[in-house]
Every structure is written in C-alpha cells, then in structure tokens.
Amino acid sequence: MAFTNASTLAAGSTSGLVVPNVLGGKVRVALAEFTCASDAAGTYTAPIVIPRGARVIMAGLNADATLGASATIAIGIAGATGKYRAAATYTTADAWTFFALNAATGAQLTAAEQIIVTIAVAALPSSGRFVLMFMWVDNS
C-alpha cells in the first residue's frame, strides 16, 4: 500500500516536505492533578487546552488507587465527551494507563480544545488523587 499524497505532506507540495507539526515540531505536555473527594457524576473542566493546529500524540491517566468499580471516566471535549477516552471504569493503581482513540490521534485540530473529564454511573472514591496527562506536537 502506497502513502502517496499522505495528509501529512505540505498542502500542494510536490517536494514531499512534511509540515512542521508532524516532523520537527515541538512536543508539549500538560498535566492536571485531581483530588478525589466523593466527586459526583458530572463534567469537570481540566486545566488543559490543546491549541489550534496541534496534533495529539497520546494521553494518560495515573491514579494512586482504583477509581471505583462502577464510576466511569471519559476524557474529551464539549460535544464529544469521549473523544480521547471512551467512558470506562479505571481499575489500575499507581501505573500510567495511556489512551488515544485512533480517530483523534494525529488529527490536526482546527480549533483549540478545552479538555473535560466526565464522571458517570457513580461517584469517585472519597479520597485519593489522579493525574491526567496530554502530549501533543505543534509548530510554535
């Protein structure tokens, strides 16, 4: 299978040049820490904004304890709450769990995106913390 005219080539380029946010761009990392306190089901705004033109490489979640057997966590944006992580329980403690849904990975953003965390089905535990990480590349 050939990759002729791949979407990563500079628009209209016949030289095969790759756009800067794919090759030679800067990798950016954002971390957000959440303290669990029996947080009710709902949507929480993470202090992470992915800029216009960026391409998300991956994201991850690390919690000091499991976040309950029934509470589900989705990571996304307004209007697409599961864009980066579909709603699912989180039962891994003290280890990074990386996620990046294929449709969102590497796609160039046409607008800045405010990341949100959506808790559903049940509340989070009464104590503990989790860290949310996003990694993206851009040409700034």
C-alpha positions in Angstrom: 0.0 0.0 0.0 1.5 3.4 -1.0 1.2 6.5 1.1 1.1 8.8 -1.9 -0.4 12.3 -1.1 -0.5 11.5 2.6 -2.3 14.1 4.6 1.0 14.9 6.4 2.6 16.4 3.3 2.5 20.2 3.0 -0.6 21.3 1.1 0.1 21.5 -2.6 3.7 20.3 -2.2 5.4 18.3 -4.9 8.6 18.1 -3.0 7.5 15.7 -0.3 8.1 18.2 2.5 6.4 17.3 5.8 4.5 20.0 7.7 6.3 21.2 10.9 3.8 19.8 13.4 4.4 16.3 12.1 8.2 16.4 11.7 10.3 18.9 13.6 7.5 20.4 15.7 7.8 20.8 19.5 6.3 18.2 21.8 4.2 19.7 24.6 3.0 18.1 27.7 0.3 19.2 30.1 -0.5 17.6 33.5 -3.6 18.1 35.6 -4.0 16.8 39.2 -7.4 15.9 40.6 -8.0 15.2 44.3 -10.9 12.7 44.8 -13.5 13.7 47.4 -16.6 11.6 46.5 -17.0 13.7 43.4 -20.4 13.2 42.0 -21.2 12.1 38.5 -20.8 15.1 36.2 -18.5 17.0 33.9 -15.3 18.7 35.2 -13.1 21.1 33.3 -9.5 20.1 33.2 -6.9 22.9 33.2 -5.7 21.7 29.8 -6.3 23.5 26.5 -4.8 21.9 23.3 -4.0 24.7 20.8 -5.4 25.1 17.3 -3.1 23.3 14.8 -1.8 20.8 17.3 -1.8 17.1 16.8 -2.5 15.0 20.0 0.0 12.2 20.3 -1.3 10.5 23.4 -2.8 11.0 26.8 -2.6 9.1 30.0 -4.1 8.7 33.5 -2.4 7.7 36.7 -4.3 7.2 40.0 -3.0 6.3 43.4 -5.9 3.9 43.9 -8.5 2.4 41.7 -11.3 4.9 41.0 -14.1 2.5 41.9 -15.6 -0.5 40.3 -18.6 1.4 38.8 -17.6 5.0 38.3 -16.8 5.6 34.6 -14.4 8.2 33.3 -14.5 9.7 29.8 -11.9 12.2 28.6 -12.9 14.6 25.8 -14.3 18.0 24.9 -17.7 19.7 25.0 -19.9 17.9 22.5 -17.6 14.9 22.3 -17.1 13.7 25.9 -15.3 10.5 24.9 -13.1 12.0 22.1 -9.8 10.9 23.7 -11.0 8.2 26.1 -14.4 6.5 25.9 -16.3 6.1 29.2 -14.9 3.2 31.2 -14.0 2.2 34.7 -10.4 2.8 35.9 -9.2 -0.1 38.0 -5.4 0.3 37.7 -3.5 1.8 40.6 -0.1 3.5 40.6 0.6 2.9 36.9 0.2 5.1 33.8 -2.6 4.0 31.5 -2.1 5.5 28.1 -5.0 6.1 25.8 -5.6 7.8 22.4 -8.6 6.8 20.3 -7.4 6.3 16.8 -9.8 8.9 15.2 -8.4 11.6 17.4 -4.7 10.7 17.4 -2.6 12.7 15.0 -5.5 14.7 13.6 -4.7 18.4 13.3 -7.0 20.5 15.4 -8.9 23.2 13.6 -9.7 25.0 16.9 -8.3 25.0 20.4 -9.8 22.3 22.6 -10.7 22.6 26.3 -10.3 19.1 27.9 -13.1 17.9 30.1 -13.4 14.9 32.4 -16.8 13.2 32.6 -17.7 11.0 35.6 -20.7 8.8 35.1 -22.6 5.9 36.7 -21.3 6.5 40.3 -19.2 9.0 42.3 -15.4 8.8 42.6 -13.8 7.5 45.8 -13.8 9.6 49.0 -10.0 10.1 48.8 -7.1 9.7 46.5 -5.7 11.6 43.5 -5.3 11.1 39.8 -3.1 12.8 37.3 -4.3 13.4 33.7 -1.6 13.9 31.0 -1.8 15.1 27.4 1.0 15.1 24.9 0.8 16.9 21.6 3.0 18.3 18.9 2.7 21.7 17.3 4.9 24.0 15.2 5.1 27.0 17.6 
